[in-house]
Amino acid sequence: MSLYELLIGFRYLKSKKSQGIVSSNTLLSIIIVFLGVFILIVVLSVMNGFQAAIKDKILDVDSHITVQPPYGSEGQGIRNYDQLVKKIKRSESVRAADPYILSQGLFRFESSILPVMIRAIGVNGTIPRDVEKFIVKDEEQIIKSGKHRVSPKIAQKFFATRSVFIGQEMADSYNILIGDYIELIVPKGTLSVRTGITPGMEQFRVIGMFKTGYYDFDTKLIIMSLPQGQRLFEIGDAVSAIGIRIRDVFKMDSVSDEMDALLGYGYNTMTAEEKNGNLFYALKLEKLIMMIILFLVIISAGFTIMGTLVMVVMEKRKAVGILKSMGARPNSIMVIFVLEGFFIGIIGAFLGVVFGIAAALNLDAIIRWVENVINSIAGGIYALFNMGLYEKINLVPSHVYYIEGIPTEVNPELVVFIAIIAVFLCTVAAILPAWSASRLQPVETIRYE
């Protein structure tokens, strides 16, 4: 590729009448490439952010690795959990190991009834730190999450009385205040062929609230002490499982294998990814489908570029004839028009990457601004025409997307890959028109000029 091929290829991007303005066809092609790259980066960054945020929220509250009862225990749970916890904590990879009870039940407050998850935690009068950090309010004080621990008085009440912590979202939804009593309806005892399971109902006092940021937990999870849970479910000195938190979450699979070897045959270990496999699989599948759909936008840009260059070739027939009569080789003519597709891809991809990264990093603020604009305009219209009370629009409702706000995670390798693919497709799209231009005969192109 010579310098004159480069200069002519760049010059053909410009308008025929004014050398300082990009032609409308070229501009359209650049805009399509820009939109394809921009949308692809923003959407995939949001998908990555949602996947990472949901995973982090689950790992913050749930265990990294779960040790479940031995096979054939027939609902008896784990009886020797103290010995198992001591054995598990010997591993250098383990940060904490806590026995717990996890079951389902019905929650009732006044006239409201809904299904909930009940988690009983804590041994030796101590609330696990990984749960305690989410408690934001109790009977004594407002707690800043992650900075202050639950007071000893509240912890003592939590273990000694029928007390529970509920999610802040649940409290707000049903107007539950600290000090109110709620009723829990649960299956009591263990499953048997002769008697089945007997339902039981008990009242508990709400002594505090927590907020994890994960909608399912904040609206459906109730936390009580392990002794109260054992008494409520009438399972004796047993637990449903042992939750293990490790130092490096990227080594869950290897530590899970280590726990299998350490505990021996009969206990079933499961990582958080395996436990929530359907959710993570759905997120990955959705991300793959969105990637395929949006890559089709870039491919459509390639066809647009092909059509644009065909028109440019027809427009530049005289110029091509003159170049050939001056000694330009067919390969040079082909390079000139291929370079035009390459330049379109470079410009469109560069703009798409710059604006895509900027939008992805500030997407939550952009969405909030759009929400405020829409709500301000719609609220003004409602007030102007006296249409009644206006309910504000929330573009990202937490009950639909599980988490608050729009988390984004820009993957540099993915951004580079998208840009390279965009430039490659634009360059390939220019090959056919460039080959057509290289076959033009000088005499035929300038005969009637």
Secondary structure, 3 states (H helix, E strand, C coil): CCHHHHHHHHHCCECCCCCCCECHHHHHHHHHHHHHHHHHHHHHHHHHHHHHHHHHHHHHHCCCEEEECCCCCCCCCECCHHHHHHHHCCCCCEEEEEEEEEEEEEEEECCEEEEEEEEEECECCECCHHHHCCEEEECCCECCCCCCCCCHHHHHHHHHCCEEEEEHHHHHHHCCCCCCEEEEEEEECCCCCCCCCEEEEEEEEEEEEECCCEHHHHHHEEEEEHHHHHHHHCCCCCECEEEEEECCHHHHHHHHHHHHHHHCCCCEEEEHHHHCHHHHHHHHHHHHHHHHHHHHHHHHHHHHHHHHHHHHHHHCHHHHHHHHHCCCCHHHHHHHHHHHHHHHHHHHHHHHHHHHHHHHHCHHHHHHHHHHHHHHHHHHHHHHCCCCCCCCCCCCCHHHHCECCCCCCCCHHHHHHHHHHHHHHHHHHCHHHHHHHHCCCHHHHHCCC
